Amino acid sequence: MMFLLVQPKSAMAHATLVKSDPPRRASLSEAPKQVQLWFNEEIEGNYASVTLLDADKNSVTDAEPEPVADDLKSIVLDIPEIGPGSYTVEYRVLSVDGHVVESSFGFRIKDITQ
């Protein structure tokens, strides 16, 4: 008699950015006061890193991102007043499954004085 042992594959999903404010590639008329990121699953918010860089790749704030208390899939970074130009959001988060996810995206603020 032959037995076949089948083990189900474990589905290891990782946190994926599903939404951001400001949105990816946005062209804004006014500067945001914060950057907020939403993921498709819970993240370890206390281990998240979010950096906002200007066009010269200089960080525009020393603030640390904060987990959103009532949304374990979201983090927020308060930012100072920024002017027109191109910016890059770099993030690194730890999924609850232990996988590190990092990426970046850009947005710009239009110069409405011209």
C-alpha positions as CSV (number, residue, x, y, z in Angstrom):
1,M,0.0,0.0,0.0
2,M,1.3,3.5,-0.9
3,F,0.6,6.7,1.0
4,L,0.9,10.1,-0.5
5,L,1.8,12.8,2.0
6,V,0.8,16.2,0.8
7,Q,1.8,19.3,2.7
8,P,-0.1,22.5,1.9
9,K,2.1,25.4,0.9
10,S,2.0,28.2,3.5
11,A,0.8,31.4,2.1
12,M,3.4,34.0,3.1
13,A,2.0,37.3,2.1
14,H,4.0,40.4,2.8
15,A,2.9,44.0,3.4
16,T,2.2,45.9,0.2
17,L,1.7,49.6,0.0
18,V,-1.9,50.1,-1.2
19,K,-2.4,53.8,-0.6
20,S,-0.5,56.9,0.3
21,D,-1.2,60.5,1.1
22,P,0.2,62.3,-0.8
23,P,-0.3,59.8,-3.6
24,R,2.5,58.4,-5.8
25,R,3.5,60.7,-8.6
26,A,1.0,63.4,-7.4
27,S,1.4,67.0,-8.5
28,L,0.1,69.1,-5.6
29,S,-0.9,72.7,-5.4
30,E,-0.1,72.9,-1.7
31,A,2.3,71.1,0.5
32,P,1.1,68.3,2.7
33,K,1.5,68.5,6.5
34,Q,2.2,64.8,6.8
35,V,2.8,61.6,4.8
36,Q,0.6,58.7,5.6
37,L,1.0,55.1,4.2
38,W,-1.5,52.3,4.2
39,F,-0.6,48.7,3.7
40,N,-2.7,45.6,2.8
41,E,-1.8,43.9,6.2
42,E,-0.8,44.8,9.7
43,I,2.8,46.1,10.1
44,E,5.0,46.5,13.1
45,G,4.5,50.3,13.3
46,N,7.1,50.8,16.0
47,Y,9.8,49.4,13.6
48,A,8.8,51.5,10.6
49,S,11.1,54.0,8.9
50,V,9.8,56.8,6.6
51,T,12.0,59.5,5.2
52,L,11.1,62.5,3.1
53,L,13.8,63.6,0.8
54,D,14.0,66.8,-1.3
55,A,15.3,66.9,-4.9
56,D,18.9,67.0,-3.7
57,K,18.2,63.8,-1.6
58,N,18.5,65.6,1.7
59,S,16.1,64.6,4.5
60,V,13.6,67.4,5.2
61,T,12.7,66.2,8.8
62,D,14.2,64.4,11.7
63,A,10.7,63.3,12.9
64,E,10.0,59.6,13.3
65,P,6.9,57.9,11.8
66,E,4.2,57.0,14.2
67,P,1.8,54.0,14.1
68,V,-1.8,55.0,13.6
69,A,-3.5,53.9,16.9
70,D,-6.8,52.7,15.4
71,D,-5.3,51.3,12.1
72,L,-2.5,48.7,12.5
73,K,-2.0,48.8,8.7
74,S,-1.0,52.5,8.6
75,I,1.8,54.8,9.7
76,V,2.1,58.6,9.5
77,L,5.1,61.0,9.3
78,D,4.6,64.6,10.3
79,I,6.6,67.0,8.1
80,P,7.6,70.6,8.4
81,E,6.4,73.2,5.9
82,I,8.0,72.5,2.5
83,G,8.1,74.5,-0.7
84,P,7.7,73.8,-4.4
85,G,9.8,71.0,-5.8
86,S,10.2,67.3,-6.2
87,Y,10.2,65.0,-3.2
88,T,10.8,61.3,-2.6
89,V,9.2,59.2,0.2
90,E,11.4,56.3,1.2
91,Y,9.9,53.7,3.5
92,R,10.9,50.5,5.2
93,V,8.4,48.4,7.2
94,L,8.3,45.1,9.0
95,S,5.3,42.9,8.1
96,V,3.8,41.0,11.0
97,D,5.1,37.8,9.2
98,G,8.6,39.1,9.8
99,H,9.4,40.2,6.2
100,V,10.9,43.6,5.6
101,V,9.4,45.6,2.8
102,E,11.1,48.7,1.5
103,S,10.5,51.0,-1.5
104,S,10.0,54.6,-2.5
105,F,7.9,56.9,-4.6
106,G,7.9,60.5,-5.6
107,F,5.5,63.5,-5.7
108,R,5.9,67.1,-6.4
109,I,4.6,70.4,-5.3
110,K,3.8,72.9,-8.1
111,D,5.2,76.5,-7.9
112,I,1.9,78.4,-8.2
113,T,3.7,81.8,-8.0
114,Q,4.8,81.6,-11.6
